[in-house]
Amino acid sequence: MPLLITLRRDVDSSPFRRQLERICTVPGGCSLILCSGYIWEPDSGYSVLGDDLLTYINSGVKQNNIITIAGKLQSGGYVNWLQHYRNFVSRLLNAGLQVTAYIAPKRNWHAKNCYTP
């Protein structure tokens, strides 16, 4: 099975975003599961749903459920991660999407962590 690793090398280019856009619009796709330790969706400024990502999600999975899972939601420094996650889910809902939002147990989930119930 091929493996593609997509890393951001500069602020203006996100290969990961391009791959996510492709996944969102796969013909015959059903539900979309979006998982991240951190979700950056402030009240204003840069938005993870910007750059037409919300358009791709809306066109590819509008009739199906989107499941979101976020984990690292402790407030730290100047960032309120829980509010960012709430903004993210709210913007998906306001776009007319069906969303099931989860918060990881102990709010300590990250792609680099392993959680055992």
N, CA, C and O atoms as CSV, one atom per row, in Angstrom:
chain,resi,resn,atom,element,x,y,z
A,1,MET,N,N,0.844,-1.164,0.000
A,1,MET,CA,C,0.000,0.000,0.000
A,1,MET,C,C,0.895,1.235,0.000
A,1,MET,O,O,1.803,1.331,0.826
A,2,PRO,N,N,0.661,2.176,-0.903
A,2,PRO,CA,C,1.489,3.384,-0.941
A,2,PRO,C,C,1.242,4.276,0.269
A,2,PRO,O,O,0.165,4.263,0.865
A,3,LEU,N,N,2.240,5.029,0.607
A,3,LEU,CA,C,2.149,5.950,1.726
A,3,LEU,C,C,2.583,7.327,1.250
A,3,LEU,O,O,3.624,7.474,0.610
A,4,LEU,N,N,1.782,8.329,1.567
A,4,LEU,CA,C,2.103,9.697,1.205
A,4,LEU,C,C,2.181,10.519,2.476
A,4,LEU,O,O,1.221,10.578,3.245
A,5,ILE,N,N,3.308,11.143,2.694
A,5,ILE,CA,C,3.480,12.006,3.855
A,5,ILE,C,C,3.453,13.439,3.364
A,5,ILE,O,O,4.223,13.816,2.479
A,6,THR,N,N,2.571,14.233,3.935
A,6,THR,CA,C,2.426,15.613,3.482
A,6,THR,C,C,2.778,16.542,4.630
A,6,THR,O,O,2.108,16.554,5.662
A,7,LEU,N,N,3.817,17.304,4.445
A,7,LEU,CA,C,4.269,18.238,5.465
A,7,LEU,C,C,4.255,19.651,4.917
A,7,LEU,O,O,4.562,19.878,3.747
A,8,ARG,N,N,3.906,20.576,5.748
A,8,ARG,CA,C,3.927,21.984,5.360
A,8,ARG,C,C,5.359,22.489,5.474
A,8,ARG,O,O,6.014,22.332,6.504
A,9,ARG,N,N,5.827,23.101,4.389
A,9,ARG,CA,C,7.173,23.658,4.402
A,9,ARG,C,C,7.168,25.174,4.434
A,9,ARG,O,O,8.188,25.788,4.747
A,10,ASP,N,N,6.046,25.781,4.118
A,10,ASP,CA,C,5.941,27.235,4.215
A,10,ASP,C,C,4.492,27.617,4.511
A,10,ASP,O,O,3.586,26.791,4.401
A,11,VAL,N,N,4.292,28.853,4.879
A,11,VAL,CA,C,2.979,29.324,5.314
A,11,VAL,C,C,1.929,29.253,4.213
A,11,VAL,O,O,0.762,28.981,4.492
A,12,ASP,N,N,2.323,29.492,2.980
A,12,ASP,CA,C,1.358,29.592,1.881
A,12,ASP,C,C,1.003,28.274,1.221
A,12,ASP,O,O,0.093,28.236,0.392
A,13,SER,N,N,1.686,27.195,1.559
A,13,SER,CA,C,1.450,25.922,0.882
A,13,SER,C,C,1.115,24.841,1.901
A,13,SER,O,O,1.840,24.657,2.878
A,14,SER,N,N,0.030,24.135,1.675
A,14,SER,CA,C,-0.356,23.051,2.563
A,14,SER,C,C,-0.711,21.809,1.738
A,14,SER,O,O,-1.859,21.660,1.318
A,15,PRO,N,N,0.258,20.916,1.500
A,15,PRO,CA,C,-0.047,19.674,0.775
A,15,PRO,C,C,-1.116,18.856,1.492
A,15,PRO,O,O,-1.913,18.181,0.841
A,16,PHE,N,N,-1.143,18.907,2.811
A,16,PHE,CA,C,-2.158,18.187,3.571
A,16,PHE,C,C,-3.551,18.680,3.203
A,16,PHE,O,O,-4.471,17.882,3.026
A,17,ARG,N,N,-3.702,19.996,3.089
A,17,ARG,CA,C,-5.002,20.563,2.723
A,17,ARG,C,C,-5.420,20.057,1.347
A,17,ARG,O,O,-6.583,19.704,1.152
A,18,ARG,N,N,-4.496,20.015,0.391
A,18,ARG,CA,C,-4.846,19.521,-0.953
A,18,ARG,C,C,-5.322,18.076,-0.885
A,18,ARG,O,O,-6.283,17.707,-1.561
A,19,GLN,N,N,-4.659,17.258,-0.075
A,19,GLN,CA,C,-5.075,15.859,0.061
A,19,GLN,C,C,-6.445,15.761,0.730
A,19,GLN,O,O,-7.273,14.943,0.330
A,20,LEU,N,N,-6.688,16.585,1.738
A,20,LEU,CA,C,-7.983,16.584,2.413
A,20,LEU,C,C,-9.093,17.007,1.463
A,20,LEU,O,O,-10.186,16.442,1.496
A,21,GLU,N,N,-8.823,17.989,0.622
A,21,GLU,CA,C,-9.812,18.416,-0.372
A,21,GLU,C,C,-10.132,17.271,-1.330
A,21,GLU,O,O,-11.292,17.074,-1.694
A,22,ARG,N,N,-9.130,16.525,-1.736
A,22,ARG,CA,C,-9.364,15.383,-2.631
A,22,ARG,C,C,-10.200,14.309,-1.943
A,22,ARG,O,O,-11.097,13.730,-2.557
A,23,ILE,N,N,-9.912,14.044,-0.680
A,23,ILE,CA,C,-10.656,13.039,0.072
A,23,ILE,C,C,-12.129,13.447,0.204
A,23,ILE,O,O,-13.021,12.609,0.080
A,24,CYS,N,N,-12.373,14.722,0.454
A,24,CYS,CA,C,-13.742,15.216,0.651
A,24,CYS,C,C,-14.598,15.065,-0.594
A,24,CYS,O,O,-15.823,14.988,-0.490
A,25,THR,N,N,-13.991,15.020,-1.754
A,25,THR,CA,C,-14.762,14.995,-2.997
A,25,THR,C,C,-14.639,13.673,-3.751
A,25,THR,O,O,-14.919,13.624,-4.949
A,26,VAL,N,N,-14.229,12.611,-3.080
A,26,VAL,CA,C,-14.149,11.297,-3.719
A,26,VAL,C,C,-15.558,10.861,-4.108
A,26,VAL,O,O,-16.454,10.866,-3.264
A,27,PRO,N,N,-15.773,10.482,-5.371
A,27,PRO,CA,C,-17.110,10.032,-5.780
A,27,PRO,C,C,-17.555,8.823,-4.957
A,27,PRO,O,O,-16.776,7.898,-4.728
A,28,GLY,N,N,-18.791,8.839,-4.525
A,28,GLY,CA,C,-19.333,7.719,-3.766
A,28,GLY,C,C,-18.921,7.720,-2.310
A,28,GLY,O,O,-19.202,6.766,-1.584
A,29,GLY,N,N,-18.253,8.784,-1.872
A,29,GLY,CA,C,-17.852,8.860,-0.473
A,29,GLY,C,C,-19.066,8.976,0.426
A,29,GLY,O,O,-20.131,9.417,-0.006
A,30,CYS,N,N,-18.905,8.585,1.661
A,30,CYS,CA,C,-20.037,8.685,2.585
A,30,CYS,C,C,-19.682,9.658,3.685
A,30,CYS,O,O,-19.595,10.859,3.427
A,31,SER,N,N,-19.477,9.203,4.869
A,31,SER,CA,C,-19.185,10.093,5.981
A,31,SER,C,C,-17.725,10.511,5.978
A,31,SER,O,O,-16.868,9.863,5.376
A,32,LEU,N,N,-17.472,11.604,6.663
A,32,LEU,CA,C,-16.124,12.137,6.788
A,32,LEU,C,C,-15.795,12.212,8.264
A,32,LEU,O,O,-16.578,12.748,9.048
A,33,ILE,N,N,-14.646,11.681,8.653
A,33,ILE,CA,C,-14.193,11.754,10.032
A,33,ILE,C,C,-12.963,12.650,10.063
A,33,ILE,O,O,-11.952,12.358,9.426
A,34,LEU,N,N,-13.063,13.746,10.814
A,34,LEU,CA,C,-11.965,14.692,10.948
A,34,LEU,C,C,-11.455,14.630,12.383
A,34,LEU,O,O,-12.184,14.960,13.318
A,35,CYS,N,N,-10.220,14.214,12.557
A,35,CYS,CA,C,-9.626,14.084,13.887
A,35,CYS,C,C,-8.380,14.944,13.970
A,35,CYS,O,O,-7.568,14.973,13.045
A,36,SER,N,N,-8.237,15.632,15.067
A,36,SER,CA,C,-7.042,16.426,15.278
A,36,SER,C,C,-6.877,16.696,16.759
A,36,SER,O,O,-7.856,16.897,17.479
A,37,GLY,N,N,-5.651,16.700,17.203
A,37,GLY,CA,C,-5.395,17.089,18.576
A,37,GLY,C,C,-5.746,18.546,18.778
A,37,GLY,O,O,-6.355,18.917,19.781
A,38,TYR,N,N,-5.359,19.368,17.819
A,38,TYR,CA,C,-5.607,20.803,17.887
A,38,TYR,C,C,-6.386,21.229,16.651
A,38,TYR,O,O,-6.098,20.767,15.547
A,39,ILE,N,N,-7.369,22.104,16.826
A,39,ILE,CA,C,-8.101,22.664,15.696
A,39,ILE,C,C,-8.016,24.173,15.817
A,39,ILE,O,O,-8.419,24.747,16.829
A,40,TRP,N,N,-7.493,24.811,14.786
A,40,TRP,CA,C,-7.306,26.256,14.784
A,40,TRP,C,C,-8.466,26.896,14.038
A,40,TRP,O,O,-8.508,26.872,12.808
A,41,GLU,N,N,-9.398,27.464,14.776
A,41,GLU,CA,C,-10.550,28.137,14.184
A,41,GLU,C,C,-10.925,29.313,15.087
A,41,GLU,O,O,-11.906,29.246,15.828
A,42,PRO,N,N,-10.139,30.389,15.022
A,42,PRO,CA,C,-10.406,31.538,15.898
A,42,PRO,C,C,-11.649,32.308,15.455
A,42,PRO,O,O,-12.249,32.005,14.423
A,43,ASP,N,N,-12.019,33.294,16.242
A,43,ASP,CA,C,-13.182,34.126,15.918
A,43,ASP,C,C,-12.951,34.947,14.654
A,43,ASP,O,O,-13.901,35.263,13.938
A,44,SER,N,N,-11.701,35.292,14.376
A,44,SER,CA,C,-11.372,36.054,13.168
A,44,SER,C,C,-9.949,35.705,12.738
A,44,SER,O,O,-9.193,35.101,13.497
A,45,GLY,N,N,-9.600,36.086,11.534
A,45,GLY,CA,C,-8.267,35.796,11.020
A,45,GLY,C,C,-8.229,34.480,10.273
A,45,GLY,O,O,-9.245,34.025,9.748
A,46,TYR,N,N,-7.057,33.869,10.225
A,46,TYR,CA,C,-6.885,32.610,9.507
A,46,TYR,C,C,-7.851,31.558,10.028
A,46,TYR,O,O,-8.039,31.423,11.237
A,47,SER,N,N,-8.459,30.819,9.119
A,47,SER,CA,C,-9.412,29.775,9.462
A,47,SER,C,C,-9.012,28.480,8.778
A,47,SER,O,O,-8.689,28.472,7.590
A,48,VAL,N,N,-9.033,27.397,9.518
A,48,VAL,CA,C,-8.711,26.098,8.927
A,48,VAL,C,C,-9.751,25.719,7.868
A,48,VAL,O,O,-9.462,24.926,6.972
A,49,LEU,N,N,-10.955,26.280,7.967
A,49,LEU,CA,C,-11.987,26.017,6.964
A,49,LEU,C,C,-11.890,26.966,5.775
A,49,LEU,O,O,-12.650,26.836,4.816
A,50,GLY,N,N,-10.981,27.899,5.830
A,50,GLY,CA,C,-10.790,28.832,4.721
A,50,GLY,C,C,-10.152,28.148,3.529
A,50,GLY,O,O,-10.040,26.923,3.500
A,51,ASP,N,N,-9.742,28.912,2.567
A,51,ASP,CA,C,-9.107,28.373,1.361
A,51,ASP,C,C,-9.989,27.350,0.665
A,51,ASP,O,O,-9.488,26.385,0.089
A,52,ASP,N,N,-11.296,27.555,0.715
A,52,ASP,CA,C,-12.280,26.698,0.055
A,52,ASP,C,C,-12.437,25.306,0.661
A,52,ASP,O,O,-13.135,24.470,0.087
A,53,LEU,N,N,-11.806,25.034,1.805
A,53,LEU,CA,C,-11.953,23.714,2.417
A,53,LEU,C,C,-13.411,23.441,2.774
A,53,LEU,O,O,-13.901,22.335,2.545
A,54,LEU,N,N,-14.106,24.420,3.328
A,54,LEU,CA,C,-15.522,24.234,3.661
A,54,LEU,C,C,-16.342,23.955,2.402
A,54,LEU,O,O,-17.283,23.163,2.444
A,55,THR,N,N,-16.005,24.582,1.307
A,55,THR,CA,C,-16.694,24.333,0.039
A,55,THR,C,C,-16.516,22.882,-0.385
A,55,THR,O,O,-17.474,22.236,-0.809
A,56,TYR,N,N,-15.294,22.367,-0.273
A,56,TYR,CA,C,-15.040,20.968,-0.639
A,56,TYR,C,C,-15.803,20.016,0.282
A,56,TYR,O,O,-16.410,19.053,-0.186
A,57,ILE,N,N,-15.775,20.278,1.571
A,57,ILE,CA,C,-16.504,19.428,2.512
A,57,ILE,C,C,-17.993,19.462,2.188
A,57,ILE,O,O,-18.649,18.420,2.156
A,58,ASN,N,N,-18.521,20.643,1.949
A,58,ASN,CA,C,-19.948,20.809,1.671
A,58,ASN,C,C,-20.355,20.105,0.378
A,58,ASN,O,O,-21.433,19.515,0.309
A,59,SER,N,N,-19.516,20.161,-0.629
A,59,SER,CA,C,-19.866,19.530,-1.903
A,59,SER,C,C,-19.723,18.019,-1.861
A,59,SER,O,O,-20.422,17.309,-2.584
A,60,GLY,N,N,-18.826,17.522,-1.025
A,60,GLY,CA,C,-18.569,16.082,-1.017
A,60,GLY,C,C,-19.375,15.285,-0.023
A,60,GLY,O,O,-19.674,14.120,-0.286
A,61,VAL,N,N,-19.740,15.854,1.106
A,61,VAL,CA,C,-20.400,15.071,2.150
A,61,VAL,C,C,-21.645,15.739,2.706
A,61,VAL,O,O,-22.052,15.440,3.828
A,62,LYS,N,N,-22.253,16.633,1.951
A,62,LYS,CA,C,-23.398,17.401,2.453
A,62,LYS,C,C,-24.539,16.505,2.954
A,62,LYS,O,O,-25.178,16.840,3.952
A,63,GLN,N,N,-24.804,15.402,2.302
A,63,GLN,CA,C,-25.929,14.544,2.688
A,63,GLN,C,C,-25.556,13.535,3.772
A,63,GLN,O,O,-26.411,12.776,4.229
A,64,ASN,N,N,-24.327,13.521,4.176
A,64,ASN,CA,C,-23.881,12.536,5.156
A,64,ASN,C,C,-23.341,13.223,6.400
A,64,ASN,O,O,-23.191,14.444,6.440
A,65,ASN,N,N,-23.058,12.433,7.390
A,65,ASN,CA,C,-22.591,12.951,8.658
A,65,ASN,C,C,-21.085,13.196,8.650
A,65,ASN,O,O,-20.312,12.426,8.079
A,66,ILE,N,N,-20.699,14.271,9.291
A,66,ILE,CA,C,-19.294,14.548,9.529
A,66,ILE,C,C,-19.058,14.309,11.011
A,66,ILE,O,O,-19.757,14.863,11.860
A,67,ILE,N,N,-18.084,13.492,11.307
A,67,ILE,CA,C,-17.710,13.221,12.688
A,67,ILE,C,C,-16.423,13.973,12.958
A,67,ILE,O,O,-15.455,13.848,12.208
A,68,THR,N,N,-16.408,14.750,14.023
A,68,THR,CA,C,-15.194,15.455,14.405
A,68,THR,C,C,-14.751,14.975,15.777
A,68,THR,O,O,-15.570,14.709,16.657
A,69,ILE,N,N,-13.448,14.870,15.939
A,69,ILE,CA,C,-12.869,14.483,17.215
A,69,ILE,C,C,-11.701,15.418,17.480
A,69,ILE,O,O,-10.797,15.552,16.655
A,70,ALA,N,N,-11.728,16.049,18.620
A,70,ALA,CA,C,-10.615,16.908,19.020
A,70,ALA,C,C,-10.163,16.481,20.400
A,70,ALA,O,O,-10.938,15.923,21.177
A,71,GLY,N,N,-8.907,16.748,20.698
A,71,GLY,CA,C,-8.409,16.230,21.956
A,71,GLY,C,C,-7.641,17.178,22.833
A,71,GLY,O,O,-7.926,17.257,24.028
A,72,LYS,N,N,-6.699,17.891,22.311
A,72,LYS,CA,C,-5.860,18.753,23.144
A,72,LYS,C,C,-6.587,20.076,23.341
A,72,LYS,O,O,-6.308,21.052,22.644
A,73,LEU,N,N,-7.513,20.109,24.283
A,73,LEU,CA,C,-8.392,21.264,24.419
A,73,LEU,C,C,-8.130,22.090,25.668
A,73,LEU,O,O,-8.918,22.981,25.986
A,74,GLN,N,N,-7.059,21.823,26.375
A,74,GLN,CA,C,-6.741,22.647,27.522
A,74,GLN,C,C,-6.389,24.046,27.046
A,74,GLN,O,O,-5.774,24.221,25.994
A,75,SER,N,N,-6.783,25.030,27.824
A,75,SER,CA,C,-6.360,26.392,27.518
A,75,SER,C,C,-4.905,26.522,27.929
A,75,SER,O,O,-4.511,26.111,29.021
A,76,GLY,N,N,-4.129,27.093,27.051
A,76,GLY,CA,C,-2.721,27.254,27.360
A,76,GLY,C,C,-2.197,28.529,26.747
A,76,GLY,O,O,-2.424,28.805,25.569
A,77,GLY,N,N,-1.504,29.295,27.537
A,77,GLY,CA,C,-0.968,30.538,27.011
A,77,GLY,C,C,-2.099,31.438,26.559
A,77,GLY,O,O,-3.003,31.745,27.336
A,78,TYR,N,N,-2.055,31.859,25.320
A,78,TYR,CA,C,-3.062,32.784,24.790
A,78,TYR,C,C,-4.146,32.082,23.987
A,78,TYR,O,O,-5.024,32.755,23.446
A,79,VAL,N,N,-4.121,30.765,23.887
A,79,VAL,CA,C,-5.062,30.046,23.026
A,79,VAL,C,C,-6.085,29.281,23.855
A,79,VAL,O,O,-5.723,28.534,24.764
A,80,ASN,N,N,-7.365,29.470,23.537
A,80,ASN,CA,C,-8.443,28.694,24.132
A,80,ASN,C,C,-8.851,27.645,23.103
A,80,ASN,O,O,-9.700,27.908,22.252
A,81,TRP,N,N,-8.254,26.464,23.177
A,81,TRP,CA,C,-8.457,25.428,22.157
A,81,TRP,C,C,-9.893,24.939,22.117
A,81,TRP,O,O,-10.398,24.611,21.043
A,82,LEU,N,N,-10.567,24.882,23.265
A,82,LEU,CA,C,-11.965,24.441,23.280
A,82,LEU,C,C,-12.832,25.414,22.487
A,82,LEU,O,O,-13.712,24.983,21.741
A,83,GLN,N,N,-12.602,26.706,22.632
A,83,GLN,CA,C,-13.373,27.687,21.867
A,83,GLN,C,C,-13.092,27.546,20.375
A,83,GLN,O,O,-14.009,27.696,19.567
A,84,HIS,N,N,-11.866,27.265,19.995
A,84,HIS,CA,C,-11.533,27.040,18.585
A,84,HIS,C,C,-12.329,25.850,18.042
A,84,HIS,O,O,-12.861,25.904,16.934
A,85,TYR,N,N,-12.403,24.785,18.829
A,85,TYR,CA,C,-13.147,23.592,18.400
A,85,TYR,C,C,-14.638,23.912,18.280
A,85,TYR,O,O,-15.290,23.485,17.327
A,86,ARG,N,N,-15.176,24.659,19.241
A,86,ARG,CA,C,-16.583,25.054,19.162
A,86,ARG,C,C,-16.835,25.895,17.913
A,86,ARG,O,O,-17.846,25.705,17.237
A,87,ASN,N,N,-15.937,26.814,17.603
A,87,ASN,CA,C,-16.068,27.634,16.392
A,87,ASN,C,C,-16.075,26.751,15.149
A,87,ASN,O,O,-16.880,26.955,14.240
A,88,PHE,N,N,-15.181,25.778,15.112
A,88,PHE,CA,C,-15.059,24.859,13.974
A,88,PHE,C,C,-16.363,24.107,13.750
A,88,PHE,O,O,-16.885,24.072,12.636
A,89,VAL,N,N,-16.886,23.504,14.818
A,89,VAL,CA,C,-18.135,22.739,14.719
A,89,VAL,C,C,-19.286,23.661,14.344
A,89,VAL,O,O,-20.118,23.299,13.511
A,90,SER,N,N,-19.349,24.830,14.935
A,90,SER,CA,C,-20.413,25.787,14.632
A,90,SER,C,C,-20.399,26.193,13.167
A,90,SER,O,O,-21.458,26.299,12.548
A,91,ARG,N,N,-19.231,26.418,12.608
A,91,ARG,CA,C,-19.149,26.822,11.203
A,91,ARG,C,C,-19.565,25.689,10.275
A,91,ARG,O,O,-20.147,25.941,9.221
A,92,LEU,N,N,-19.280,24.456,10.645
A,92,LEU,CA,C,-19.756,23.323,9.846
A,92,LEU,C,C,-21.284,23.243,9.909
A,92,LEU,O,O,-21.943,23.060,8.886
A,93,LEU,N,N,-21.839,23.381,11.108
A,93,LEU,CA,C,-23.293,23.338,11.272
A,93,LEU,C,C,-23.970,24.484,10.521
A,93,LEU,O,O,-24.996,24.281,9.871
A,94,ASN,N,N,-23.399,25.684,10.609
A,94,ASN,CA,C,-23.967,26.846,9.922
A,94,ASN,C,C,-23.922,26.701,8.406
A,94,ASN,O,O,-24.673,27.371,7.696
A,95,ALA,N,N,-23.052,25.835,7.908
A,95,ALA,CA,C,-22.984,25.577,6.472
A,95,ALA,C,C,-24.012,24.527,6.046
A,95,ALA,O,O,-24.064,24.147,4.877
A,96,GLY,N,N,-24.826,24.060,6.992
A,96,GLY,CA,C,-25.875,23.094,6.673
A,96,GLY,C,C,-25.425,21.653,6.737
A,96,GLY,O,O,-26.119,20.771,6.229
A,97,LEU,N,N,-24.292,21.389,7.342
A,97,LEU,CA,C,-23.777,20.030,7.437
A,97,LEU,C,C,-24.265,19.356,8.710
A,97,LEU,O,O,-24.534,20.017,9.712
A,98,GLN,N,N,-24.375,18.036,8.661
A,98,GLN,CA,C,-24.710,17.253,9.841
A,98,GLN,C,C,-23.393,16.923,10.532
A,98,GLN,O,O,-22.492,16.351,9.919
A,99,VAL,N,N,-23.283,17.278,11.795
A,99,VAL,CA,C,-22.016,17.098,12.509
A,99,VAL,C,C,-22.260,16.380,13.822
A,99,VAL,O,O,-23.165,16.731,14.579
A,100,THR,N,N,-21.446,15.379,14.082
A,100,THR,CA,C,-21.384,14.737,15.385
A,100,THR,C,C,-20.012,15.076,15.943
A,100,THR,O,O,-18.994,14.651,15.395
A,101,ALA,N,N,-19.977,15.832,17.021
A,101,ALA,CA,C,-18.711,16.316,17.573
A,101,ALA,C,C,-18.372,15.560,18.857
A,101,ALA,O,O,-19.211,15.395,19.743
A,102,TYR,N,N,-17.138,15.112,18.930
A,102,TYR,CA,C,-16.650,14.406,20.105
A,102,TYR,C,C,-15.431,15.120,20.669
A,102,TYR,O,O,-14.669,15.767,19.950
A,103,ILE,N,N,-15.279,14.981,21.962
A,103,ILE,CA,C,-14.062,15.430,22.641
A,103,ILE,C,C,-13.426,14.183,23.230
A,103,ILE,O,O,-14.099,13.381,23.878
A,104,ALA,N,N,-12.151,14.023,23.010
A,104,ALA,CA,C,-11.445,12.834,23.478
A,104,ALA,C,C,-11.461,12.743,25.003
A,104,ALA,O,O,-11.468,13.760,25.697
A,105,PRO,N,N,-11.467,11.516,25.511
A,105,PRO,CA,C,-11.417,11.332,26.968
A,105,PRO,C,C,-10.205,12.050,27.561
A,105,PRO,O,O,-9.118,12.036,26.983
A,106,LYS,N,N,-10.396,12.644,28.661
A,106,LYS,CA,C,-9.355,13.367,29.393
A,106,LYS,C,C,-8.787,14.539,28.607
A,106,LYS,O,O,-7.810,15.156,29.031
A,107,ARG,N,N,-9.400,14.855,27.450
A,107,ARG,CA,C,-8.935,15.963,26.603
A,107,ARG,C,C,-7.427,15.895,26.357
A,107,ARG,O,O,-6.734,16.912,26.331
A,108,ASN,N,N,-6.959,14.700,26.184
A,108,ASN,CA,C,-5.522,14.515,26.025
A,108,ASN,C,C,-5.220,13.578,24.865
A,108,ASN,O,O,-4.343,12.720,24.961
A,109,TRP,N,N,-5.944,13.744,23.781
A,109,TRP,CA,C,-5.710,12.914,22.600
A,109,TRP,C,C,-4.941,13.718,21.573
A,109,TRP,O,O,-5.218,14.895,21.343
A,110,HIS,N,N,-3.986,13.070,20.970
A,110,HIS,CA,C,-3.215,13.683,19.894
A,110,HIS,C,C,-2.752,12.545,19.004
A,110,HIS,O,O,-2.623,11.410,19.462
A,111,ALA,N,N,-2.505,12.835,17.756
A,111,ALA,CA,C,-2.085,11.793,16.810
A,111,ALA,C,C,-0.831,11.066,17.284
A,111,ALA,O,O,-0.613,9.911,16.917
A,112,LYS,N,N,-0.016,11.716,18.084
A,112,LYS,CA,C,1.206,11.090,18.570
A,112,LYS,C,C,0.994,10.326,19.866
A,112,LYS,O,O,1.910,9.657,20.344
A,113,ASN,N,N,-0.196,10.414,20.440
A,113,ASN,CA,C,-0.493,9.714,21.693
A,113,ASN,C,C,-1.233,8.424,21.403
A,113,ASN,O,O,-1.822,8.267,20.334
A,114,CYS,N,N,-1.206,7.526,22.326
A,114,CYS,CA,C,-1.994,6.294,22.230
A,114,CYS,C,C,-2.880,6.235,23.464
A,114,CYS,O,O,-2.394,6.308,24.593
A,115,TYR,N,N,-4.176,6.103,23.244
A,115,TYR,CA,C,-5.120,6.051,24.357
A,115,TYR,C,C,-5.644,4.636,24.495
A,115,TYR,O,O,-6.113,4.045,23.523
A,116,THR,N,N,-5.566,4.098,25.685
A,116,THR,CA,C,-6.116,2.776,25.966
A,116,THR,C,C,-7.199,2.946,27.018
A,116,THR,O,O,-6.923,3.405,28.127
A,117,PRO,N,N,-8.461,2.570,26.671
A,117,PRO,CA,C,-9.538,2.729,27.654
A,117,PRO,C,C,-9.363,1.804,28.855
A,117,PRO,O,O,-10.187,1.818,29.770
